[in-house]
Amino acid sequence: MKESDYKEQFLKIVSDYQGIIFKVSLVYFRNEQDRKDNFQEVLFQLWKAFPSLQNRNSIGSWIYAIAINTSISRIRKNSKIEICNSLPETIDHADPHCQFIKQEEQNQLIEAIQNLNPIEKSVILLYLEEKSYEEIAEILGITIINAGVRINRIKEKLKNAINHGNK
């Protein structure tokens, strides 16, 4: 394969899947500059790993794995990075009351997620992205049973955190 074809293929994949990198960065980093730096680091790690990408059918899983691992590594290496505690508003409904209720519920969930450890954040992020237990296990390098157990424990933890927040 010619180098220009190789670069073109990589850029197409990044263009098609950049949303994954943005989501992961948004979950892990509070500061916009940290999110941008992480995005660049993930791209660099993807580029380095691109030659070893064997299964072109699981590109999304491959990108999630690299984005999550890169994010966690950046946090561990640089304790000065501000870990995200909230996300920008993403709901756009016509009814202002509906928007307020939805935003309040979303903020409670986000706050509860932000109190999870990095691995739990990764599991719930993938679960909320509707990844199967098999995909979650593959991306995180755990067993399918372990993925299921972690998801159930995290859901219970989030439910308790949100219920205690409402009292």
C-alpha positions in Angstrom: 0.0 0.0 0.0 1.3 3.4 -0.9 2.0 5.9 1.9 -0.6 8.3 0.5 -3.3 5.6 0.5 -2.2 4.6 4.1 -2.6 8.2 5.2 -5.9 8.6 3.4 -7.3 5.5 5.0 -6.2 6.7 8.5 -7.7 10.2 7.9 -11.0 8.6 6.7 -11.2 6.5 9.9 -10.5 9.5 12.1 -13.1 11.6 10.3 -15.7 8.8 10.6 -15.0 8.0 14.3 -13.8 11.3 15.8 -17.0 11.5 17.9 -15.7 8.6 20.0 -12.6 10.5 20.8 -14.6 13.6 21.7 -16.9 11.7 24.0 -14.1 10.0 25.8 -12.2 13.2 26.3 -15.4 14.9 27.5 -16.0 12.3 30.1 -12.4 12.3 31.4 -11.4 16.0 31.3 -12.9 19.2 32.6 -10.7 21.8 31.0 -11.2 22.4 27.3 -7.4 22.6 26.7 -6.9 19.3 28.4 -9.6 17.8 26.2 -7.9 19.2 23.1 -4.5 17.9 24.3 -6.0 14.5 24.9 -7.7 14.4 21.5 -4.3 15.1 19.9 -2.6 12.4 22.1 -5.3 9.9 21.1 -4.7 10.7 17.4 -1.0 10.2 17.9 -1.6 6.8 19.6 -4.0 5.7 16.9 -1.5 6.6 14.2 1.2 4.6 16.0 -1.1 1.6 16.4 -2.7 1.9 12.9 -0.3 -0.6 11.3 -1.3 -3.3 13.8 -5.1 -2.8 13.2 -6.0 -6.2 11.9 -9.8 -6.4 12.1 -11.2 -3.5 10.1 -14.7 -4.6 11.2 -14.1 -3.5 14.8 -12.6 0.0 14.2 -14.9 1.6 16.7 -13.9 -0.8 19.5 -10.2 -0.3 18.6 -10.7 3.5 18.8 -12.6 3.2 22.1 -9.8 1.1 23.6 -7.0 3.4 22.6 -9.0 6.6 23.6 -9.9 5.2 27.0 -6.4 3.9 27.7 -4.7 7.1 26.5 -7.1 9.2 28.7 -6.5 7.1 31.8 -2.7 7.2 31.2 -2.7 11.0 30.8 -4.6 11.4 34.1 -2.2 9.1 35.9 0.9 10.8 34.5 -0.2 14.3 35.1 -2.0 14.9 38.4 -2.5 18.5 37.5 -5.1 17.7 34.9 -8.6 18.6 36.1 -10.9 15.6 35.8 -14.3 16.5 34.5 -17.2 17.0 36.9 -19.8 18.3 34.5 -20.6 18.3 30.8 -21.9 21.2 28.7 -25.6 21.3 28.0 -26.6 18.9 25.3 -30.4 18.9 25.5 -32.3 21.1 23.1 -36.1 20.7 23.6 -38.7 23.3 22.8 -40.4 23.1 26.2 -38.3 25.0 28.7 -39.8 23.1 31.7 -38.9 19.8 29.9 -35.4 21.1 29.2 -34.9 22.0 32.9 -36.1 18.6 34.2 -34.1 16.7 31.6 -31.0 18.9 32.3 -31.4 18.3 36.0 -31.6 14.6 35.6 -28.7 14.6 33.2 -26.6 16.7 35.6 -27.3 14.2 38.5 -26.3 11.3 36.3 -23.1 13.1 35.1 -22.2 14.0 38.7 -22.7 10.4 39.8 -20.6 9.2 36.9 -17.8 11.7 37.6 -17.5 10.2 41.1 -16.7 6.8 39.7 -13.1 5.6 39.3 -11.6 5.7 35.8 -12.3 2.0 35.0 -15.9 2.4 36.1 -16.2 5.5 33.9 -14.9 3.5 31.0 -17.4 0.7 31.6 -20.4 2.9 31.9 -19.4 5.1 29.0 -19.3 2.0 26.8 -22.6 0.7 28.3 -24.3 4.1 27.6 -23.0 3.9 24.0 -25.0 0.6 23.8 -21.9 -1.6 23.4 -22.6 -5.3 24.1 -21.0 -7.0 27.0 -18.7 -8.8 24.5 -17.6 -5.5 23.0 -17.0 -3.9 26.5 -15.0 -7.0 27.5 -12.9 -6.8 24.3 -12.2 -3.1 24.6 -11.3 -3.2 28.2 -9.5 -6.5 28.2 -11.8 -8.2 30.8 -14.0 -11.2 30.6 -17.6 -11.0 29.5 -18.8 -12.1 32.9 -16.7 -9.5 34.6 -18.1 -6.8 32.3 -21.7 -7.9 33.2 -20.9 -7.9 37.0 -19.2 -4.4 36.7 -22.1 -3.0 34.8 -24.6 -4.2 37.3 -22.6 -2.9 40.3 -22.0 0.5 38.6 -25.7 0.8 37.8 -26.6 0.1 41.4 -23.9 2.6 42.6 -25.2 5.3 40.2 -28.8 4.6 41.3 -27.8 4.9 45.0 -25.8 8.1 44.3 -28.7 9.7 42.4 -31.3 8.7 45.1 -29.2 10.0 47.9 -28.7 13.3 45.9 -32.5 13.7 45.7 -33.1 13.5 49.4 
